């Protein structure tokens, strides 16, 4: 019996597993609509395999640490070291061994919609997580590097489960807990990537609320970074308590 285009579409694009015999049969089907569906199917499968391979690569550290006997592996990452305004935000998260979220990577490589979707999934499926912020006044007092470290230390202290190993994006902490510091860790570790997404979404939410508190600065669009729009708004409206006065060019503006 010859399958209709609609039946073929249902079997190819709406099922997780497609029978190899069906694929072989469709390869010989000369209908243009069938060949179009096949191309879509193979394109989808190619992307899925790419994401599967990425997931395998990004769980290498976690898998090895579990083989070494660690069970409470916390990933930490920060967002917001560079902006002229707003907090630096750190997230720490412990994921279950079975966690799988295809496409999860460095939060900067994801769209805003995808980040929000992933953040919701991570919060729902994680063993535990925490999000910590250090604000502009404290950043100015101790400098951004120390503020980032302080936020990370606080995250480790506040997370519900005591971590037995830390995976950290390009940072080391003076804590009596084994840790691995990874350059570009949010692209190499699924747990660090998850913390990156949580931190980014939390900071963007904060800056969106700040936009309502201090209208006219455009905080929801530039997130506090030194864009032309932001600098022009400062010239026009002055500084807010959320601006980092130890950062240039805010430092020079504040002295005028």
N, C-alpha and C positions, 0 to 999 in steps of 0.2 A: 504494500500500500504506500502510495506517495504522500508524504507529509506536506501539509500546507505551510506557507511562509510563516504564518502566525504560530503554528505548532513548533516549527523549527526554532523560531525566536524564543519561545518559552523554554525549550529544552537547552538551548545554547546559552542564553543570557540570564536566565532566572533560576538556574540550578548551580550548586557548588561543584558537582562532579558530572562530567559529560562522558558518556560511553565512547570508547575508541572506535567501536564498530560504526557508530553514528557519524563520527567525524570522517571516517574513511568513505562512507556512503555519500556524505555531503560534498566531499572533494570532487566526486564525479557528477554532481548535480550541476547542470549547465545553466540553471536559472540565475539571472543576474541578482535577484533579491537574496538568493541563498548564498551566493559568493560574497555579497556585501555583508551579510550576517556572519559569515565565517571570518572575514577580515576583522570585524569588530570583536569577535570571540578571541581570535589569536592575539589581537592588540591588548585586550583586557588581561589575557593570561600572561603575556610578556611583562606587563606592568606588575601583575601580582607576583610573578617570580622574582622580579627585581626587588620588590618590597620585602619578600620573604628572605632573600639573600641579605638585604640590608639589616633586617631584624636579627638574622643569625650572627652577622658581624658585630652588631651592637649589644649582643648579650654574651660576648666572649668573656669579658671581665667578670660579670656576675656568675656565669657558669663555672669558671675556674675558682672563684672565691667560695662557691658552694661546695665544690669538690674538696677545697681546703678546710671545710668545716664551718664556714661562716653562714649564719642563717638570717641575721638582721642587717642587711646591707642597705645603708642609706646613701642616696645620691643628693648632692648639694650643688646649687648653681645660683648665680646672682644676676640681676638685671638692674640697670640704671646707674652704672658707675660714671658714665660720661655726661649726662644731662646737666643743664644749668639750674634746673629746678626739680623739686620732688624728691622722694626718698630713694635710697638704694634698697632693693628688695631681694631677700634670699628665701628660697624654698628648700625644704628637706623632705624626702619621700622614701618610704620603704615599699617596694613592690612585691607581690607574691611571686613565687617561682614560675607560676603558670602564666604570668602576665604577657599579653601579646596585643600590640596595637600597631598594625601595619601602617607605615608612613610616619611614625613618630621620630622626630629628629630635632635638631637645633630649632628653638622657637622662632628665630629670625627668618627661617626658611619656610615657615608656614603662614598661610593667610590668616587674617584675624578670625574669620569664621571657623577655620580648621583648628586654630589654637583654642578657641572657646569650646568647641566640640571635644577636643582631646582633653582639655582641662577637666571638663565634667566627667569624662570616663575615668581619668586618672584618680580624681577625688573619690569616685564611687568604688573603684576596684582596688585601690591601694590598701596595703595593710594599715598604714597611717601616714599622715603628712602634717607639716606645719609651714606657715608663711610668716616671716618676720621682716619688719621695716625699720630702718634707721633714717631719721628725717634730717632736713637741711641744717638745722641748728647744731645737731650733734656731728654731722659731717664736717661742718666748718670748725668745730672745736677739736676734733681728733684726726682729721683728714680722711679722704675717701677710702684709702686702702685699709686703714684701721677700722673704719666704719663697716666696711664689707666683712672684715674678719669678725668684728663684734656681732654682726647679724648672723653669720654662720655659726659662731659659738652658741649664740642664743637659740638658734634653730636646733642644734644638737641637744641642748639642755631641755628644750620645750617639747620635743617630739615624744609621743606617748610610749613608744617602745625604745629601749636603750639599744642603740646601734652597736654591733660588734665589729663593723668595718665601714669606713667612709669612702665613697667615691666622689671626688671633688674636682670641679672644673678649674684647673690651673691655679690651685691654691693649696697650702698646707696649714693645718691648725695645731696649736700647741695643746693637744689633748692626748690623754693616755688611751687612745683608741687607734688601732691599726687603720691606715688610710692610704689611698692611692690617688695621686694628683695627676690628672690627664690634661694635656694641652688639647684644646678643642674637644673637651670631654663630652659636650652636648651633641657631638656628631659621632662619638665612639662608644658611648655607654647609654643604654636604654634608660637606666635609672637617673643619670644626670640629665638626659633629654627631658624626662618627665618633670624633674624639678625646674628645668629651664622654662617649660610651658606654664607651670603653676605660677612661677615668679613673674613671668611676662604678662599673663592675664591679670594677675592681682595688681601689678603696677599700672597697667593700662586702665583698669577699673578705677583706681585711685586718681589717676590724672584726669579721667573723665569727670569725676565728682569735683575735682579741683577747678575744672573748666566752668562749672556752675557757680562755685564759690567766688572765683575771680574771672568773670566774663571779659572777653576781649583779648585775652592772651593766646588763645588757641591751644590750650594745654591738651585737649583731647586729640588734636591732629598731630602735633609735633612731640608730645609726651615730655616736654621740658628741654628738648635738645636745642642747640643754638642755631636754629634756622633763621632765615631772613625775617619771616613772619614774627617769630618770637622776639628777636632783637628790636624790630620796629615797634612792637607792642610795649616793650620795656621803655623805650624812648618816649612813647606816648603816655603810658600809664604809670611808669615808675616800677619799683620792685615790690614783691610780696614777701611775706614771711617764709614762703616755700622756696625762695631763690637762695642758691648757695653762694654766699658772699665771699667765700675763699676761692671761687672759680673765676677765671678770666673769661669774658670781659666784665662779668658782674663786679669783680673786685674793683676795677677802675671806675665803673659807673657809681658804685657805692661811695667812692671817695670824692666824687664831684660835689 
